[in-house]
Amino acid sequence: MNPCKPFNKNTGQIIGLMSGTSLDGLDIALVEISGNGLQTAFTLKAFRTSPYSSQIQRFILDCAAPARGSTACVSQLNFFLANVWSEAVLEFLENNHLKPGAVDFIGSHGQTVYHQPAPSDFAGRPTASTLQVGDPAVLAKKTGIPVVGNFRDGDMALGGEGAPLVPYVDYLLLRSEEKNRAILNLGGIANVTVIPRKARKEEVFAFDTGPGNMVMDALARDRFHRRYDENGAIAGKGRVHETLLRRLLEEPYFRQLPPKSTGRKLFGETFVQRLLRQQEKLKVPDEDLMATAAQLTVLSIVNAAKEWIEPKVSIDEWIVSGGGAHNPVLLEGLAQHLEPARVLLSEEYGLPVDAKEAIAFAVLANEMMNHNPANLPSVTGAERETILGTLSFP
């Protein structure tokens, strides 16, 4: 493989890896991709989520927490996750009766432990930064497969937010000549891509709306000793506490103009601890707390749609993916507030809700290997388009 020449196979077998802010596990998608750019076509050949143990979840959370993290913790996590992921990939291939040599390359997003897209003073210089661990070089050496990683860095080097990056793939795979579409991912963080009908690439816009499952998952662990609120069962038993909800919606991020992105730094442990203190003051039952957190996700999306999407584009279809797509409380709330637009699952367009993000990073890796710019400056705020990712050899 010559990195100075574009990938020249008509059809490639590519693995996409995604470990998101929900921390439920590593999503692994084997994708057959033909073409590139606007001619991209794909077939999902196999998919699984390799779940994280509670110990691994806690390790990631501790390393990402400002009060408990350290450079030693982040360094160890960088190699530790790469080794865990390598084992998961090799097991995945074995279960699908494939050898590593059958895979052309891997696209790995990495695990975000820090994301600060807005510059702040650092040693007298305004600096923005992001860090995804799960080292691509270690992953390449351990699997024997070339790895494309570090997707966010190039966009941020050009003044962009570095995220979200999936909107480029949304445009390639879900654009329409007839429908105005909003592509909503309900991961740990919720983000939306807006694709007007007959849109040119530069007309696409996208941003993170706020928490998706992140706050609800933290409450499930803290109050119910569960990994998450399966099928929205806990939230469905509770009632929304309107006073608490109003306070939560006062978070300044919700009023910030796009382009914008966020993550665990804003809606992680510190946010949840403030929420728990408010619960104690207001004497909110645990089930009501979960219902309120679910409504926070719904209304932060709905309010963003009213403020920044509908004045520009009247949406016909909201296409939903991510773990939150399994939560009826979220889907019903969105359907109620977003009508007359239809709320659909991405599966109706050949993108399984759990696999979509992993598929996206297989596509982004394919774009990098074909030397195609894959950021959208209209989304991230970068000064120009650029090729995303770095390549590590086995």
Beta strands, then each sheet from edge to edge (+ up, - down):
strand 1: 11-18
strand 2: 25-34
strand 3: 41-51
strand 4: 105-108
strand 5: 111-122
strand 6: 125-133
strand 7: 147-149
strand 8: 181-186
strand 9: 189-195
strand 10: 205-211
strand 11: 317-321
strand 12: 342-345
strand 13: 390-392
sheet 1: 3+ 2- 1+ 4+ 7+ 13-
sheet 2: 5+ 6-
sheet 3: 10+ 9- 8+ 11+ 12+
end
